Amino acid sequence: MLDAPTAPVRGVTPRVPAEPSAIRGLLGRREVSLLIVLAGLVLLFALLSDRFATGGTAAQVLTNLSIVVIVGVGLAMVLMTRNIDVSVGSMVGLTAYFAADFSAENPGLPIPVVVLASCLLGLLLGSVNGALVATLRVPSIMVTLGTLYIYRGIDSAIAGSNQVTAQNLSQDYNDIASWDLVGVPGMFLYALLIAGAAHLFLRHTYSGRSLLASGSNPEAATKLGLASRRWVFVAFAVSGLLCGFAGMLWGARYGTVDSSVATGYEIVVLAAVVVGGVSVNGGSGSVGGVVVGAAILSVIAVGLALVNVSQFWLQAIQGLVIVVAIVSDVLIRRRLQGTGART
Amino acid sequence: MSVATASTAAPQRQSRARRLPSWFGTWELTLVVLIVAVVVTASVTSPFFATGLNFSITAAGAAALALMVIPMAWLMISGEIDLSIASIFGVSGVVFGLAVEAGAGTVASVAAALVAGGVAGLVNGVLVADLGLPSLVVTVGTLGLFRGVAYILLESRSISAIPPGVTRFAQGNLPGTIVPFSLVLFLLLALAAGVLLHRGGIGRKAYAVGSSLDVSRFSGLRVQRVKRGLFVFSGTFAALAGVVYAGYVSSARANNGTGLELSVIAIVLIGGVSMFGGRGTFPGVVLSLVLVTVLTSWMSLAYVPSNVQNTVVGLLMIGAVVVPVVVRRVQDRRARPTQ
């Protein structure tokens, strides 16, 4: 029903191609080509360094990409509604400190309570973004630029120059991140679960497809009776919730938490999401793409370190990757739809 | 055709004496009131605030930021945004430092930095204007790319052998006064930019492109050239700011200016420029710059940590956007009591 709009809405040009097979074809091709790129990179680094093709490295890559995927799923949903959320780094940082401190101050607290508290905080932070964007129609870049500052400021105010270290945290808390199942790190399994749930939601529920539709063509979606603004709000709220979960995991994984956690993280996550094929114009992209995109960037980061290339190259590569991904996305899209240049 | 497209002045019924010019409306008045309020409160609560020394320190310290605000105002009025300016600021400072280290002399080094900034701006310009990519996300990418290049070039070193001419310019005042050299530079450039924006043909083009891309195109405006030019403008000024800053802190580092883009954008937005383009005035932006500068000066004197200062600026920015929306809604509701 939502794949092939039959009667064009007056005055609005639907940007979704009319044939559903064209969309599926594109997505199929994008993910396949991403997997090929990933395989190529793995091969490259395996050749360049003997230490790359080991179980330990694989575990490291998987753990690295897990938090990116968790945050990335939320960010992808926001992008799908044709908005952006640059405050994810600050949300992760704030919830990370909150969760770690909360647990350190109350050692007897059962871990599920800490997890819940962190997620609720994240949900609140994301909802503020969502409310400003959806209800007051403030452009999302402005809202989230502002909250990037504001949430980081709150984080600094709460944390001061404090640091919560692994010793302060209970063993249970640290254990959340350090288990594995037949060698596969627990963190990665969390990420897979979340990604899987998001995928099911977006592709196989009416609500999820409404979310995609409202980003693909907001005016048409509204005329079709889909509550576009509600999905925008939901996307931001979910983004915040997932940041809350990721923040809690951050402390468990990295041990030391202070007010500078996840500064600049939004670039890393945005790179993964954009590489993974989520369009910045809204309406398209897949969770699978986000996972593979995060994998590609994680392989690059870990591989560069093993090959002794200076870590200073990493940021440039991440930025370049964003630009290249957007350029190729737009060029492919244009060729498929045959429209002229539009800004 | 008058330039008063952005004007909120009433039609000819008002006498000429009472009509506000197109470049100074209610918003600008509000900013003036706020500035006066902050200055008065700060002078009362902090004895050091209203001194000549504080003025020159604050003005010199804000010079780099101020220089970047000039092109950003133009760019946002034309409907685009450049999140990478702080990274261009950083990489140009690095180029400047490296040129100095290589013995290239002051003028050549400054020129090299400006060229680097212009090239970076051109990259943005081509991506946005010619390839038609959304500037918001593209400049997030180039933000990482240019900053990354700065790190590749200089790694974690810092170059402190900044030519004395540059440091004296960035840190010093006009002989015998409290007016910093860099403030004079800023005022001259800002004056030129403001006059051109509100009275010049190129300024009209910027507004036109921001108000309606299609109408501009159909009117024969070379939109791509305008946008490209604005990004090069942005890159070059970011480079200039980067050089001035390196002189001010006597050090060129790859991480100079990290995060400054948020302050620049916040200032332009608080100045009344709309994200969607086509609206806002240059005096508004300058007033906003003054407001944010006196506010942060006051907070610094009160030992407020910089992260919290950023929070206040962030709140101000959101307020600057939310308040007009709310006001408009209230006005709409009052105008249509039957709804």
Interface residues (C-beta under 8 A of the other chain):
Chain A: I84 V86 L132 L136 R137 V138 P139 I141 M142 V143 L145 G146 T147 L148 Y149 I150 R152 G153 I154 D155 S156 A157 S259 I267 L270 A271 V274 V280 N281 S310 F312 W313 L314 Q315 A316 I317 Q318 G319 L320 V321 I322 V323 I326 V327 V330 L331 A341 R342 T343
Chain B: I81 L127 V128 A129 L131 G132 L133 P134 L136 V137 V138 V140 G141 T142 L143 G144 L145 F146 R147 G148 V149 Y151 I152 E155 S156 L213 V223 A254 L262 I265 A266 L269 M275 F276 P305 N307 V308 Q309 N310 T311 V312 V313 G314 L315 M317 I318 V321 V322 V325 V326
